[in-house]
Amino acid sequence: MKDNFSVEGVDAVDLQLLNILHANSNYTTKELAKMVNLSPSPVFERVKRLERTGYIKKYIAILDAEKLNQGFTVFCNIKLKQHDRSIGHKFVEDIMGIDEIIECYNISGDFDFLLKVTVRDMKHYQDFVFNKLGSVGSIGSTHSMFVMAEMKNTFGAAVRVGE
């Protein structure tokens, strides 16, 4: 069955390159070229174009949270005290400087924001809630969910390539 997935401005080879780089961005241009059956020069140009046009935002190293003593992961739902533009902006401004919050999403439904928090352990999370989240005046309520095991994490958008 053919997948009709397409992205404006990129072709099947670009999507293949994105998929390869998403899995491992350490490949050399020569290695990438071999994988997509092109010579290195056009592959280099394609990758540079994908970077320049924003399809590739940045390259990162994925760190082992357990080894860094930050392996306790919590998803924390946040409900603001009130809904108004200035309160929402102030909340975002306040949480941007909190290192334990590694992701933040504005969501719909019963809560306003979803935070992904990594800390050392439950005691550290308790301290985080009382002393850091507790200092954010716009929060009306929180609801925490503790991660027991991570089953899948693709670290960003997945790329689907048509067959």
N, C-alpha and C positions, 0 to 999 in steps of 0.2 A: 504494500500500500504506500502510495506516495504522500509525503508530508507536504502540505501547501504552505508551510511556514516561509515567510520571506521578510526581509528587512530592506527598506528603501536605502539605496546608495551602496549596497554591498551585494556581491555575488556569492555563489556557492563556495568558491575558493576562499574568499574573505571570511565567510562563516566557518569554514573548516579551520582556518588560521586562528580565529577567535576561540574556537572550541579547544584547540591544542594549547594555546597560550593560557586559557582559563584553567586548564588542568595542571600546567607547569610552564611558568613564564621564563624558565632558565634555559630554554632551548636556544641555540645559536641560529643565526639566519641560515647557515648551511644545513643544519639539522631540520629546520622548518621546511626549507626548500625541498629536501628529499621526501619529507612526509606528504607534501602536496603536489609532488611531481612537477616542480618548476625550478628554474635556476635561481640562485641566491639574489641576484639584482632585483628582479620583479617582486620577490617576496619581501625584500628589505623595503622597497617602495610602498608595497601594500601595507605593511605593518606601520610604517611612518604615517601613511594616510589615515589608517584606523586610529592612530594616536592623535593626530592633528584634528580629526573630525569628531573626536570625543567618544568613539566606540570603545576605546581602551582608555579608561580614566587614569589608572596608575598601576604600577607594579608593587606588590607588597610581599613581605615575608610573613607567613602564618606561624605564629608562635604557639608553643605548647603551654597552655594555661596551667595544667597540672604541674609541670616542671617549674613554672614561675610562681607557684604557690597561689594561684588565682583560679583554681579549678571548680569552685562552687558557683554555679550559674543560677541566676534567678531572673524570671520574667516578672516584672512589676507593672501592673496596670495602675494608671493614675487618673483620678477624676479631679478636675479643677473645681475650686469653690464656686466660681462664676464663669460664664462664657462671655468673654468680650476680648476684642483684639489685643488690647494692651496687656491683659492678664496672660493670654496665651503667649505673646511675645516675651513677656517677663519670665514666664516659666522656662521657655526654651533658653533664654539668655542665662538663667540661673543654673540650669543643669549642664550647660556646655562645659563648664569648668570642673565638673565632678568626674574624676578619673575612673571610678568604678562603673560608671555608666558608659558602656561601649557602643550601644545602639539606642536610638530613640525614634519612634514612629508616631505620627499623629494618626489616630485610628477612629473609626466610626463604631457605633454601638453604645454599650453601657459605660464605657470609659473613653477618655480623651486621648491618652497617650499610652504607649507600651514601651517600657524600658527593658533593655537587656543589661543585666548587671553581673559583673564577675568580681568575686571576693575570695578571700582565703577560706572562710568557713562560716557557720551560722552565727557565731559570736561577732565576727567582723560585719556580717550583714545586719545584725541587730544594731551595732554601732553606726553603720551607714544610715539605716532608717532613722534612728533617733537624732543623730548629729548632723547629717548632711541633708537627707530629704526633709527632715524635720525643720530645717532652716529655710526651706523654700515656701514662702508664705502663700502662694497661690494654690497649693495642693489642698483639696478637700478630703480625699480619701485615697487609700492605696489597697491593692490586692496583690499578694505575692504568690508566685508558683515556682516551686523549686525543681530544677532539672535533676532527674535521677540518672539519665543516660542520654547522650547525644547519639541519635540514630543516623542522621544525615545532615551534612552541611556542605553546600557547594560553594560557599563564600562568594556570593554575588549571583548575577543573572546567569541562568543556564542557556546555552546556545543549542538550538535544534537545527540540524542540517537535513534537508530533504534527501530522500533516497534517490 
